[in-house]
Amino acid sequence: MQDVQVDPSRDEDREITLEPNPEVTKEILAELQRARSLINDGDLEEATEICQTLLARDDMSIGAASKVTFVLKMLGQDEVAKRIQTRILGEIKGKIHLLRDPATAMFPAAMILIDLGEPETAEQLIFKALETAPGEQMVVVEAAALLVQLDRHDAAYQLAKDYLDGIDRAFDSAIHFSVVFSHIKYPEGARMCLDVAKRNCKTKTERAKLDYFLASNGEPVAQLDQHGMAVELFDKFADIYDHQLGVLGNNGPSLIYTALEELKLPKKKTRRVLDAGCGTGLCAGFLRDYAKELTGVDLSVKMLEVSRDKGVYDYLARTDLSVAATYPEGKFDLIVCADVFVYFGELRTVLGNLKQVLNPGGWLIATVEDENDDTVVTGFKLYPSGRYKHADGYIIRTLNEVGFPKPKLMKHARLRDDFGVPVLGTVFAVQKPALVFN
């Protein structure tokens, strides 16, 4: 485990960085998740080896090290965990005056202090961070989230309200705050933010987006405008979409790639391939190996413009997957949908449309988020993240209803991260029957 990092200059100018390498931290957290899974499976020896290997790394931050201690406690190694935690607290408290950057120092330190039972010091750091970056939305959001963790709900509520009341166009900011509050199980804060969004809602597409997030928080909505929501959501984020998915640890395209490899489809450029919901073209690179003609379709014009600028598709078209008349002409031999069905609830219409444009013997490969709640009788549910989750049984049943056979491949894996927590998904591959006998 490394000590806290400081700049090699005069003491009063030194600045601590607690999370110097986000990619390394992500890798370590993935290993810790693997260790937890091994513990649940009863393999304590390998889980212990993982912890020992991590602690011996020179590039592990003290933030990641603090999380190792909780895995050590799961292994019954309380004394070892306590010694490491004591060292971590000493490092932070001894150099707390050198914490200056909210993102890389103050907030990571505050999270560690919360985890290790030092709430008062954590709260002081949170408000110090707000003083260093007044009016910066991401700082306010993070501070409010940490205050909720400290059970300082009133302070978090007021902080978010004051910020939203103080800016001119608060719609998108209010939606963002509501998503964060919903995720950390603070419904009162989420509702307040959605009320602010209502007051700042000016356009039809904003109304569609607002209704979508109202519904995801359990508010009654007459009818969701899926089309308008998608246009509002993706047009606004097209330019930063690739970066944002990187932050989320997006694994959707990778799951599609893995499925293609497992199916052992020949990499012959003989197929018409449709990237349905292509976004900014994250799947295009590996799809070219299978395509004589690669077509990308999406509802968002701005997403299509990003894909066009990359020059990776033969054809691009604006298409609403739920409306058959908007599809490109002709049939396809392979269709992929990466991270698309998470924005649909009922899938019968879109799966039926995709089957219609698929050649006999052609393949459909898609990802969904896993719905594991047995009380969700419909088989799918909209969550505060703004995404739907779908159960395996629902997918199999709906495929059958539209005329597909049982999937040839159905595999579970991490789809993305949500506030640092892995979100499980499913990739499935199904082949349209080549012959139909009456």
C-alpha positions in Angstrom: 0.0 0.0 0.0 1.3 3.4 -0.9 1.3 6.4 1.4 -0.6 9.5 0.5 0.9 11.2 -2.5 2.3 14.7 -2.2 3.9 17.1 -4.6 7.7 17.4 -4.0 7.8 21.1 -3.2 7.7 23.2 -0.1 5.5 21.9 2.8 3.0 24.7 2.6 2.6 24.2 -1.2 2.3 20.4 -1.1 -1.0 18.9 -2.2 -2.2 15.4 -1.4 -3.8 13.2 -4.1 -5.6 10.2 -2.7 -6.8 8.7 -6.0 -3.9 9.3 -8.3 -4.8 6.7 -11.0 -8.6 6.0 -11.5 -7.8 3.1 -13.9 -5.7 1.4 -11.3 -8.4 2.0 -8.7 -11.0 0.5 -10.9 -8.9 -2.6 -11.5 -8.3 -3.0 -7.8 -12.0 -2.6 -7.0 -12.8 -5.3 -9.6 -10.4 -7.6 -7.8 -12.1 -6.9 -4.5 -15.4 -7.8 -6.0 -13.9 -11.1 -7.1 -12.7 -11.7 -3.6 -16.1 -11.1 -2.2 -17.6 -13.5 -4.6 -15.0 -16.1 -3.6 -15.9 -15.6 0.0 -19.6 -16.2 -0.8 -18.6 -19.4 -2.5 -16.5 -20.5 0.5 -13.1 -20.1 -1.1 -11.4 -18.2 1.7 -7.9 -19.1 0.7 -8.0 -17.5 -2.8 -9.8 -14.5 -1.4 -7.1 -14.0 1.2 -4.4 -14.3 -1.6 -6.1 -11.6 -3.5 -6.1 -9.2 -0.5 -2.4 -10.0 0.2 -1.5 -9.3 -3.4 -3.4 -6.0 -3.5 -1.8 -4.8 -0.3 1.6 -5.5 -1.7 1.0 -3.3 -4.7 3.0 0.0 -4.9 0.3 1.7 -6.9 -2.7 1.1 -4.6 -4.2 4.3 -3.1 -5.2 4.5 0.5 -8.8 4.8 -0.6 -8.6 1.4 -2.2 -6.7 0.1 0.8 -9.5 1.1 3.1 -11.9 -1.1 1.1 -9.5 -4.0 1.3 -9.9 -3.8 5.1 -13.6 -4.6 4.9 -12.9 -7.7 2.8 -10.3 -8.7 5.4 -13.0 -8.4 8.1 -15.2 -10.7 6.0 -12.3 -13.2 6.2 -12.2 -12.9 10.0 -8.9 -11.0 9.9 -10.1 -8.2 12.2 -6.7 -7.4 13.8 -5.0 -7.0 10.4 -7.8 -4.8 9.1 -7.7 -2.7 12.3 -3.9 -2.0 11.9 -4.4 -0.9 8.3 -7.3 1.3 9.2 -5.4 3.0 12.0 -2.5 3.7 9.6 -4.9 5.1 7.0 -6.6 7.4 9.6 -3.2 8.6 10.8 -2.1 9.4 7.2 -5.3 11.4 6.5 -5.5 13.3 9.8 -1.8 14.1 9.9 -1.9 15.8 6.5 -5.5 17.0 6.3 -4.4 20.6 5.8 -2.9 19.5 2.5 -6.2 18.3 1.1 -7.2 20.9 -1.5 -8.8 19.4 -4.6 -12.4 18.2 -4.0 -12.4 15.4 -6.6 -9.0 13.8 -6.0 -8.5 14.6 -2.3 -11.2 16.0 -0.1 -14.1 13.8 -1.2 -12.1 10.6 -1.3 -10.8 11.4 2.2 -14.3 12.2 3.4 -15.6 8.8 2.1 -12.8 7.0 3.9 -13.5 8.9 7.1 -17.2 8.0 6.8 -16.3 4.3 6.3 -13.9 4.3 9.2 -16.3 6.0 11.7 -15.0 9.6 11.7 -18.2 11.5 10.7 -17.4 14.9 12.2 -14.0 15.2 10.4 -15.7 14.0 7.2 -18.4 16.7 7.4 -15.7 19.3 7.9 -14.0 18.2 4.8 -17.2 18.2 2.8 -18.0 21.9 3.6 -14.3 22.8 3.1 -14.6 21.3 -0.4 -17.7 23.5 -1.1 -15.8 26.6 -0.1 -13.0 25.8 -2.5 -15.3 25.4 -5.5 -18.4 27.4 -4.9 -21.1 26.9 -7.5 -19.5 23.9 -9.3 -22.3 21.5 -9.9 -20.3 18.2 -9.6 -18.9 19.4 -6.3 -22.3 20.3 -5.0 -23.7 16.9 -6.1 -20.9 15.0 -4.5 -21.2 17.0 -1.3 -24.9 16.4 -1.1 -24.5 12.7 -1.7 -21.9 12.4 1.1 -24.1 14.4 3.5 -26.9 11.9 2.9 -24.5 9.1 3.8 -23.8 11.0 7.1 -27.6 11.1 7.7 -27.5 14.9 7.3 -30.5 14.8 5.0 -31.7 18.3 5.8 -28.3 19.8 4.9 -28.2 17.8 1.7 -31.7 18.9 0.8 -30.9 22.6 1.4 -27.6 22.4 -0.4 -29.3 21.0 -3.6 -32.2 23.4 -3.4 -30.0 26.5 -2.9 -27.9 25.5 -5.9 -30.9 24.7 -8.2 -32.7 27.9 -7.1 -29.6 29.9 -8.0 -29.1 28.9 -11.6 -31.0 30.1 -14.6 -31.8 26.9 -16.5 -32.1 24.3 -13.8 -33.9 21.5 -15.7 -31.0 19.2 -16.6 -29.2 19.9 -13.3 -32.4 19.0 -11.3 -32.8 15.7 -13.2 -29.1 14.9 -12.4 -29.6 15.6 -8.7 -32.8 13.5 -8.7 -30.9 10.5 -10.2 -28.2 10.8 -7.5 -30.6 11.1 -4.7 -32.7 8.2 -6.0 -29.7 6.0 -6.2 -28.6 6.7 -2.6 -32.2 6.0 -1.4 -33.2 9.6 -0.5 -36.6 9.9 -2.1 -37.5 13.2 -0.5 -34.5 14.8 -2.1 -35.3 13.2 -5.4 -38.9 14.5 -5.4 -37.8 18.0 -4.5 -35.4 18.0 -7.5 -38.1 16.7 -9.8 -40.4 19.5 -8.6 -37.7 22.0 -9.6 -37.4 20.2 -13.0 -41.2 20.5 -13.5 -41.0 24.3 -12.9 -38.1 24.6 -15.4 -39.6 22.3 -18.1 -40.0 24.3 -21.3 -40.2 22.0 -24.3 -42.0 18.8 -25.4 -38.8 16.7 -25.3 -38.0 18.0 -21.8 -41.5 17.0 -20.7 -40.9 13.5 -22.1 -37.6 13.2 -20.2 -39.2 14.6 -17.0 -42.1 12.1 -17.3 -39.6 9.2 -17.8 -37.8 10.1 -14.5 -41.0 10.8 -12.7 -42.2 7.3 -13.6 -38.8 5.8 -12.6 -39.4 7.3 -9.1 -42.9 5.8 -8.8 -44.8 9.0 -9.7 -48.0 8.5 -11.8 -47.6 9.4 -15.5 -50.4 9.1 -18.0 -48.2 7.9 -20.9 -44.5 7.8 -21.5 -43.1 9.4 -24.7 -40.2 7.0 -25.3 -39.3 8.8 -28.5 -39.2 12.3 -27.0 -37.2 11.1 -24.0 -34.6 9.4 -26.1 -34.2 12.5 -28.3 -33.8 14.8 -25.3 -31.4 12.4 -23.5 -29.1 11.4 -26.3 -29.0 14.6 -28.4 -27.7 16.5 -25.4 -25.0 14.0 -24.5 -23.8 12.9 -27.9 -20.5 14.9 -27.8 -19.5 13.4 -24.4 -21.2 10.0 -24.8 -18.0 7.9 -25.3 -16.3 9.6 -22.3 -19.4 9.1 -20.1 -19.6 5.4 -20.9 -15.9 5.1 -20.1 -16.6 6.6 -16.7 -19.4 4.1 -16.2 -17.2 1.2 -17.1 -19.5 0.4 -20.0 -19.2 -3.3 -21.0 -22.1 -3.6 -23.4 -20.1 -3.6 -26.7 -17.6 -6.0 -25.1 -20.4 -8.4 -24.3 -21.6 -8.3 -27.9 -18.0 -8.9 -29.1 -17.7 -11.9 -26.7 -21.0 -13.4 -27.9 -19.8 -13.2 -31.5 -16.6 -15.0 -30.6 -18.5 -17.7 -28.6 -20.9 -18.3 -31.5 -17.9 -18.8 -33.8 -19.5 -16.9 -36.6 -17.1 -16.9 -39.5 -15.4 -13.5 -39.9 -16.3 -13.2 -43.6 -17.3 -9.9 -45.0 -20.4 -11.4 -46.6 -23.3 -10.1 -44.4 -25.5 -7.1 -44.2 -25.1 -6.0 -40.6 -27.4 -3.7 -38.7 -26.1 -1.9 -35.6 -29.5 -1.1 -34.1 -29.2 1.8 -31.7 -25.7 2.4 -32.8 -25.1 5.6 -30.8 -21.6 6.9 -31.4 -20.4 3.7 -33.1 -18.8 1.8 -30.3 -19.5 -1.6 -31.9 -18.6 -0.7 -35.4 -14.9 -1.6 -35.2 -15.4 -5.3 -34.6 -18.6 -5.5 -36.7 -16.7 -4.6 -39.8 -15.1 -8.1 -39.7 -18.5 -9.6 -40.3 -19.9 -7.1 -42.8 -19.9 -6.4 -46.5 -22.3 -3.6 -45.6 -22.6 -2.0 -42.2 -25.6 0.1 -41.4 -26.1 2.1 -38.2 -29.4 3.4 -37.0 -30.3 5.5 -34.1 -33.1 7.8 -32.9 -30.7 10.6 -32.1 -29.5 12.8 -35.0 -26.6 14.1 -32.9 -25.4 10.5 -32.1 -25.6 9.7 -35.8 -23.5 12.8 -36.6 -20.8 11.6 -34.2 -20.8 8.2 -36.0 -20.7 9.9 -39.4 -17.6 11.9 -38.4 -15.9 8.6 -37.4 -16.4 7.3 -40.9 -17.1 3.7 -39.7 -20.5 2.9 -41.3 -21.5 2.4 -44.9 -25.0 3.8 -44.2 -26.6 5.7 -41.3 -30.3 6.4 -40.8 -32.5 7.9 -38.2 -34.8 5.1 -37.0 -37.2 4.5 -34.2 -36.8 0.8 -33.4 -40.4 0.7 -32.2 -41.8 1.9 -35.5 -41.3 -0.6 -38.4 -41.9 2.0 -41.1 -38.7 3.9 -40.1 -36.3 1.0 -40.7 -33.9 1.0 -43.7 -35.0 -1.1 -46.7 -34.0 -4.7 -47.1 -33.1 -7.6 -44.8 -30.1 -8.1 -42.6 -28.0 -11.2 -41.7 -26.8 -9.9 -38.3 -28.4 -7.4 -35.9 -26.8 -6.2 -32.7 -28.3 -4.1 -30.0 -25.8 -3.0 -27.3 -27.3 -1.1 -24.3 -30.5 -0.3 -26.3 -33.2 -2.4 -24.6 -32.5 -0.7 -21.3 -34.5 2.2 -22.7 -37.5 0.1 -23.5 -39.9 -1.6 -21.1 -42.2 -3.9 -23.1 -40.0 -5.5 -25.8 -42.6 -7.3 -27.9 -42.9 -4.6 -30.5 -39.2 -3.9 -31.1 -38.3 -7.6 -31.1 -41.0 -8.2 -33.6 -39.7 -5.4 -35.8 -36.2 -6.7 -35.6 -37.3 -10.2 -36.5 -39.1 -8.9 -39.6 -35.9 -7.3 -41.0 -33.8 -10.3 -40.2 -33.0 -12.9 -42.9 -33.9 -16.5 -42.2 -30.9 -18.0 -40.4 -29.8 -14.5 -39.3 -28.7 -13.7 -35.8 -29.9 -11.1 -33.2 -27.5 -10.4 -30.4 -28.5 -7.9 -27.6 -27.8 -6.9 -24.0 -30.3 -6.1 -21.2 -29.9 -5.3 -17.5 -30.8 -8.1 -15.2 -34.1 -8.0 -13.3 -33.7 -10.3 -10.3 -36.7 -9.2 -8.3 -39.3 -12.0 -8.3 -42.0 -9.5 -7.2 -41.8 -7.8 -10.6 -44.6 -9.8 -12.2 -44.3 -8.0 -15.6 -40.7 -9.2 -16.1 -39.4 -5.7 -16.5 -39.3 -2.5 -14.4 -38.1 1.1 -14.8 -35.6 2.1 -12.2 -34.4 5.5 -10.9 -31.3 5.2 -13.0 -33.7 5.9 -16.0 -33.1 2.4 -17.3 -35.3 -0.7 -17.5 -34.3 -4.1 -16.2 -35.6 -7.3 -17.8 -35.8 -10.8 -16.4 -34.5 -13.8 -18.3 -37.9 -15.5 -18.3 -39.4 -12.4 -19.8 -36.8 -12.3 -22.6 -37.3 -16.0 -23.5 -41.1 -15.7 -23.4 -41.2 -12.5 -25.5 -38.8 -14.0 -28.1 -41.1 -17.0 -28.4 -44.2 -14.8 -28.7 -42.7 -13.0 -31.8 -41.5 -16.2 -33.4 -37.9 -16.6 -32.3 -36.7 -19.9 -30.8 -35.0 -20.2 -27.5 -31.7 -18.2 -27.4 -28.6 -20.2 -28.4 -26.6 -18.1 -25.9 -27.6 -16.4 -22.7 -24.8 -15.2 -20.5 -24.7 -13.0 -17.4 -21.8 -10.5 -16.7 -21.1 -7.0 -15.5 -22.8 -4.5 -17.9 -21.6 -1.2 -16.4 -21.0 0.5 -13.1 -23.5 2.7 -11.3 -21.9 5.0 -8.7 -19.1 2.5 -8.4 -21.4 -0.5 -8.0 -21.4 -3.2 -10.7 -24.7 -3.5 -12.6 -25.3 -7.1 -13.9 -26.6 -7.6 -17.4 -27.3 -10.4 -19.8 -26.2 -10.8 -23.4 -28.3 -13.2 -25.5 -28.0 -14.4 -29.0 -31.0 -15.9 -31.0 -31.2 -17.2 -34.5 -34.2 -16.7 -36.8 -35.4 -20.1 -38.1 -34.2 -20.8 -41.6 -37.1 -23.0 -42.4 -40.7 -23.0 -41.1 -42.9 -26.0 -41.4 -46.7 -25.6 -41.1 
